[in-house]
Amino acid sequence: MSRRLAVFFAFAAVCAQASDTGKSGKESSALCSDAWYRSIEAKVPTGDGQGHGPDFGSDEWKSVIEFRLGIRGKPDLPSRNSEAWCRLIDQLVRERRTSSSSGGHSAGAIVARGPAYACDKVEAGSIEAMICQDKDLSALDRKLAGVYAAASRKATNEHPSVLKAEQRGWIKGRNECWKSDDKRGCVQDAYQRRIAELQARYRLLPGSGPVRFICDGNPANEVIATFFRTDPPTLIAERGDGVSLMYLQPSGSGAKYQGRNESFWEHQGEALITWGHGAKEMRCKKAP
């Protein structure tokens, strides 16, 4: 047994003994339970970023967890079907979170550095391979995996299949960055925009608003905007039965947002809004 694992086993045993003191058998059996698997998944996402992943608690899931924690293939690992395995994983995850919250790495802590997908299955020279070799892009991929998981939970009563399809489409678009002169910048921008989009659309961050704007002096012609402090900042605008997500753009004055075919430029309480390709610009004021 390696020295590192021996230290973990010893520490886990001490923690388990202290934790079990004065507790019922029911409480100590939380390890390896469905609730425990889900708590580990929340901290160490195993999804592939395409809206699906291994079943919680399955051997495949446990293999991915080992990979994420950097211990897959290590000698003398406990059997995946044993409580000792769950105890070790539980302790590693606790150490990892403690290290992250303290802003440093404690002795023996294992911190995931790769993306949320398995790098041993990607094609050499691909965008996925580039991400695997870049710690910052890998961190963005892990962040997106967590944000996507949170969005999926919010989409339970909506149309999760639509979210999955959109995510697959986004991945395809991200991989098209190989055509860009600045491949890394293209990939980074794709991640930042997708993370911001999910955070805004699924209200994963608090929004400011809604704020009503009356356009061209017609009370029936209104645009409702909600602003989100994502990175980059976003707004979701609603007009009639239409909805548009827009991203903040550099501007000399005021706040300018751009969507696919819509734009919003607010300055000193007024906003210039275009809605639809080739549409006429509307002059809008905040409703009292």
Contacts in CASP RR format, 6 or more apart in sequence:
PFRMAT RR
TARGET T0000
AUTHOR 0000-0000-0000
METHOD contacts of the structure
MODEL  1
MSRRLAVFFAFAAVCAQASDTGKSGKESSALCSDAWYRSIEAKVPTGDGQ
GHGPDFGSDEWKSVIEFRLGIRGKPDLPSRNSEAWCRLIDQLVRERRTSS
SSGGHSAGAIVARGPAYACDKVEAGSIEAMICQDKDLSALDRKLAGVYAA
ASRKATNEHPSVLKAEQRGWIKGRNECWKSDDKRGCVQDAYQRRIAELQA
RYRLLPGSGPVRFICDGNPANEVIATFFRTDPPTLIAERGDGVSLMYLQP
SGSGAKYQGRNESFWEHQGEALITWGHGAKEMRCKKAP
1 9 0 8 1.000
1 75 0 8 1.000
1 76 0 8 1.000
2 74 0 8 1.000
2 75 0 8 1.000
2 76 0 8 1.000
4 108 0 8 1.000
5 71 0 8 1.000
5 74 0 8 1.000
5 76 0 8 1.000
5 77 0 8 1.000
5 88 0 8 1.000
7 108 0 8 1.000
8 88 0 8 1.000
8 91 0 8 1.000
8 92 0 8 1.000
8 108 0 8 1.000
9 84 0 8 1.000
9 88 0 8 1.000
11 91 0 8 1.000
12 87 0 8 1.000
12 88 0 8 1.000
12 90 0 8 1.000
12 91 0 8 1.000
13 87 0 8 1.000
15 91 0 8 1.000
16 28 0 8 1.000
16 87 0 8 1.000
19 28 0 8 1.000
20 28 0 8 1.000
30 36 0 8 1.000
31 83 0 8 1.000
31 86 0 8 1.000
31 87 0 8 1.000
31 90 0 8 1.000
32 83 0 8 1.000
32 86 0 8 1.000
34 56 0 8 1.000
34 57 0 8 1.000
36 86 0 8 1.000
36 90 0 8 1.000
37 56 0 8 1.000
37 57 0 8 1.000
37 61 0 8 1.000
38 56 0 8 1.000
40 65 0 8 1.000
40 89 0 8 1.000
40 90 0 8 1.000
40 93 0 8 1.000
41 56 0 8 1.000
41 61 0 8 1.000
41 149 0 8 1.000
42 149 0 8 1.000
43 93 0 8 1.000
43 96 0 8 1.000
43 97 0 8 1.000
44 65 0 8 1.000
44 68 0 8 1.000
44 69 0 8 1.000
44 93 0 8 1.000
44 96 0 8 1.000
44 112 0 8 1.000
45 116 0 8 1.000
45 142 0 8 1.000
45 145 0 8 1.000
45 146 0 8 1.000
45 149 0 8 1.000
46 53 0 8 1.000
46 54 0 8 1.000
46 61 0 8 1.000
46 64 0 8 1.000
46 65 0 8 1.000
46 68 0 8 1.000
46 116 0 8 1.000
47 53 0 8 1.000
47 54 0 8 1.000
47 64 0 8 1.000
47 116 0 8 1.000
47 117 0 8 1.000
47 145 0 8 1.000
47 149 0 8 1.000
48 116 0 8 1.000
48 117 0 8 1.000
49 116 0 8 1.000
49 117 0 8 1.000
49 144 0 8 1.000
49 145 0 8 1.000
49 148 0 8 1.000
49 167 0 8 1.000
49 171 0 8 1.000
50 164 0 8 1.000
50 167 0 8 1.000
50 168 0 8 1.000
50 171 0 8 1.000
51 148 0 8 1.000
51 152 0 8 1.000
51 163 0 8 1.000
51 164 0 8 1.000
51 167 0 8 1.000
51 168 0 8 1.000
52 164 0 8 1.000
53 61 0 8 1.000
54 60 0 8 1.000
54 61 0 8 1.000
54 63 0 8 1.000
54 64 0 8 1.000
55 61 0 8 1.000
59 80 0 8 1.000
62 80 0 8 1.000
62 85 0 8 1.000
63 72 0 8 1.000
63 80 0 8 1.000
64 118 0 8 1.000
65 89 0 8 1.000
66 72 0 8 1.000
66 73 0 8 1.000
66 77 0 8 1.000
66 89 0 8 1.000
67 118 0 8 1.000
68 112 0 8 1.000
69 89 0 8 1.000
69 92 0 8 1.000
69 93 0 8 1.000
69 96 0 8 1.000
69 110 0 8 1.000
69 112 0 8 1.000
70 110 0 8 1.000
70 112 0 8 1.000
71 77 0 8 1.000
71 92 0 8 1.000
71 110 0 8 1.000
77 85 0 8 1.000
77 88 0 8 1.000
78 84 0 8 1.000
78 85 0 8 1.000
78 87 0 8 1.000
78 88 0 8 1.000
79 85 0 8 1.000
92 110 0 8 1.000
95 106 0 8 1.000
95 108 0 8 1.000
95 109 0 8 1.000
95 110 0 8 1.000
96 109 0 8 1.000
96 110 0 8 1.000
96 111 0 8 1.000
96 112 0 8 1.000
98 106 0 8 1.000
98 109 0 8 1.000
99 105 0 8 1.000
99 106 0 8 1.000
99 109 0 8 1.000
99 111 0 8 1.000
100 111 0 8 1.000
105 111 0 8 1.000
112 142 0 8 1.000
113 135 0 8 1.000
113 138 0 8 1.000
114 132 0 8 1.000
114 135 0 8 1.000
114 138 0 8 1.000
114 141 0 8 1.000
114 142 0 8 1.000
115 128 0 8 1.000
115 131 0 8 1.000
115 132 0 8 1.000
115 137 0 8 1.000
115 138 0 8 1.000
115 141 0 8 1.000
115 142 0 8 1.000
116 141 0 8 1.000
116 142 0 8 1.000
116 144 0 8 1.000
116 145 0 8 1.000
116 146 0 8 1.000
117 128 0 8 1.000
117 141 0 8 1.000
119 128 0 8 1.000
119 129 0 8 1.000
119 132 0 8 1.000
122 128 0 8 1.000
122 129 0 8 1.000
122 132 0 8 1.000
123 129 0 8 1.000
126 175 0 8 1.000
126 178 0 8 1.000
127 174 0 8 1.000
127 175 0 8 1.000
127 177 0 8 1.000
127 178 0 8 1.000
127 183 0 8 1.000
127 187 0 8 1.000
128 175 0 8 1.000
130 137 0 8 1.000
130 183 0 8 1.000
130 184 0 8 1.000
130 187 0 8 1.000
131 137 0 8 1.000
131 138 0 8 1.000
131 141 0 8 1.000
131 187 0 8 1.000
132 138 0 8 1.000
134 184 0 8 1.000
136 188 0 8 1.000
137 184 0 8 1.000
137 187 0 8 1.000
137 188 0 8 1.000
137 191 0 8 1.000
140 188 0 8 1.000
140 191 0 8 1.000
140 192 0 8 1.000
140 195 0 8 1.000
141 191 0 8 1.000
143 191 0 8 1.000
143 195 0 8 1.000
144 191 0 8 1.000
144 194 0 8 1.000
144 195 0 8 1.000
144 198 0 8 1.000
147 195 0 8 1.000
147 198 0 8 1.000
147 199 0 8 1.000
147 204 0 8 1.000
148 167 0 8 1.000
148 198 0 8 1.000
150 198 0 8 1.000
150 202 0 8 1.000
150 204 0 8 1.000
151 163 0 8 1.000
151 198 0 8 1.000
151 201 0 8 1.000
151 202 0 8 1.000
151 204 0 8 1.000
152 160 0 8 1.000
152 163 0 8 1.000
154 202 0 8 1.000
154 203 0 8 1.000
154 204 0 8 1.000
155 162 0 8 1.000
155 163 0 8 1.000
155 202 0 8 1.000
170 190 0 8 1.000
170 194 0 8 1.000
173 190 0 8 1.000
174 187 0 8 1.000
174 190 0 8 1.000
174 191 0 8 1.000
174 194 0 8 1.000
177 183 0 8 1.000
177 185 0 8 1.000
177 186 0 8 1.000
177 187 0 8 1.000
177 190 0 8 1.000
180 186 0 8 1.000
192 231 0 8 1.000
192 232 0 8 1.000
193 232 0 8 1.000
193 247 0 8 1.000
195 230 0 8 1.000
195 231 0 8 1.000
196 228 0 8 1.000
196 230 0 8 1.000
196 231 0 8 1.000
196 232 0 8 1.000
196 233 0 8 1.000
196 234 0 8 1.000
196 247 0 8 1.000
197 234 0 8 1.000
197 245 0 8 1.000
198 204 0 8 1.000
199 205 0 8 1.000
199 228 0 8 1.000
199 230 0 8 1.000
199 234 0 8 1.000
200 228 0 8 1.000
200 230 0 8 1.000
200 234 0 8 1.000
200 235 0 8 1.000
200 236 0 8 1.000
200 245 0 8 1.000
201 236 0 8 1.000
201 245 0 8 1.000
205 228 0 8 1.000
205 229 0 8 1.000
205 230 0 8 1.000
206 228 0 8 1.000
207 226 0 8 1.000
207 227 0 8 1.000
207 228 0 8 1.000
207 229 0 8 1.000
208 226 0 8 1.000
208 227 0 8 1.000
208 228 0 8 1.000
208 229 0 8 1.000
209 225 0 8 1.000
209 226 0 8 1.000
209 227 0 8 1.000
210 224 0 8 1.000
210 225 0 8 1.000
210 226 0 8 1.000
210 238 0 8 1.000
211 224 0 8 1.000
211 225 0 8 1.000
211 226 0 8 1.000
211 227 0 8 1.000
211 286 0 8 1.000
212 222 0 8 1.000
212 223 0 8 1.000
212 224 0 8 1.000
212 286 0 8 1.000
212 287 0 8 1.000
213 222 0 8 1.000
213 223 0 8 1.000
213 224 0 8 1.000
213 225 0 8 1.000
213 271 0 8 1.000
213 273 0 8 1.000
213 284 0 8 1.000
213 285 0 8 1.000
213 286 0 8 1.000
213 287 0 8 1.000
214 221 0 8 1.000
214 222 0 8 1.000
214 284 0 8 1.000
214 285 0 8 1.000
214 286 0 8 1.000
214 287 0 8 1.000
215 221 0 8 1.000
215 222 0 8 1.000
215 223 0 8 1.000
215 273 0 8 1.000
215 282 0 8 1.000
215 283 0 8 1.000
215 284 0 8 1.000
216 282 0 8 1.000
216 283 0 8 1.000
216 284 0 8 1.000
217 285 0 8 1.000
221 282 0 8 1.000
222 239 0 8 1.000
222 287 0 8 1.000
223 237 0 8 1.000
223 238 0 8 1.000
223 239 0 8 1.000
223 264 0 8 1.000
223 271 0 8 1.000
223 273 0 8 1.000
223 275 0 8 1.000
223 282 0 8 1.000
223 284 0 8 1.000
224 237 0 8 1.000
224 238 0 8 1.000
224 239 0 8 1.000
225 235 0 8 1.000
225 236 0 8 1.000
225 237 0 8 1.000
225 238 0 8 1.000
225 264 0 8 1.000
226 235 0 8 1.000
226 236 0 8 1.000
227 233 0 8 1.000
227 234 0 8 1.000
227 235 0 8 1.000
228 234 0 8 1.000
228 235 0 8 1.000
228 236 0 8 1.000
232 247 0 8 1.000
232 248 0 8 1.000
233 247 0 8 1.000
233 248 0 8 1.000
234 245 0 8 1.000
234 246 0 8 1.000
234 247 0 8 1.000
234 248 0 8 1.000
234 257 0 8 1.000
235 245 0 8 1.000
235 246 0 8 1.000
235 248 0 8 1.000
235 257 0 8 1.000
235 264 0 8 1.000
236 243 0 8 1.000
236 244 0 8 1.000
236 245 0 8 1.000
236 246 0 8 1.000
237 243 0 8 1.000
237 244 0 8 1.000
237 246 0 8 1.000
237 262 0 8 1.000
237 264 0 8 1.000
237 273 0 8 1.000
238 244 0 8 1.000
239 275 0 8 1.000
244 259 0 8 1.000
244 260 0 8 1.000
244 261 0 8 1.000
244 262 0 8 1.000
244 275 0 8 1.000
245 259 0 8 1.000
246 257 0 8 1.000
246 258 0 8 1.000
246 259 0 8 1.000
246 262 0 8 1.000
246 263 0 8 1.000
246 264 0 8 1.000
247 257 0 8 1.000
247 258 0 8 1.000
247 259 0 8 1.000
248 255 0 8 1.000
248 256 0 8 1.000
248 257 0 8 1.000
249 256 0 8 1.000
249 257 0 8 1.000
249 258 0 8 1.000
250 256 0 8 1.000
251 265 0 8 1.000
253 267 0 8 1.000
254 265 0 8 1.000
254 266 0 8 1.000
254 267 0 8 1.000
254 268 0 8 1.000
255 265 0 8 1.000
255 266 0 8 1.000
255 267 0 8 1.000
256 263 0 8 1.000
256 264 0 8 1.000
256 265 0 8 1.000
256 266 0 8 1.000
257 263 0 8 1.000
257 264 0 8 1.000
257 265 0 8 1.000
261 275 0 8 1.000
261 276 0 8 1.000
261 277 0 8 1.000
261 278 0 8 1.000
261 279 0 8 1.000
262 273 0 8 1.000
262 274 0 8 1.000
262 275 0 8 1.000
262 276 0 8 1.000
263 272 0 8 1.000
263 273 0 8 1.000
263 274 0 8 1.000
264 271 0 8 1.000
264 272 0 8 1.000
264 273 0 8 1.000
265 271 0 8 1.000
265 272 0 8 1.000
265 273 0 8 1.000
269 285 0 8 1.000
269 286 0 8 1.000
270 283 0 8 1.000
270 284 0 8 1.000
270 285 0 8 1.000
270 286 0 8 1.000
271 283 0 8 1.000
271 284 0 8 1.000
271 285 0 8 1.000
271 286 0 8 1.000
272 281 0 8 1.000
272 282 0 8 1.000
272 283 0 8 1.000
272 284 0 8 1.000
273 281 0 8 1.000
273 282 0 8 1.000
273 284 0 8 1.000
274 280 0 8 1.000
274 281 0 8 1.000
274 282 0 8 1.000
275 282 0 8 1.000
END
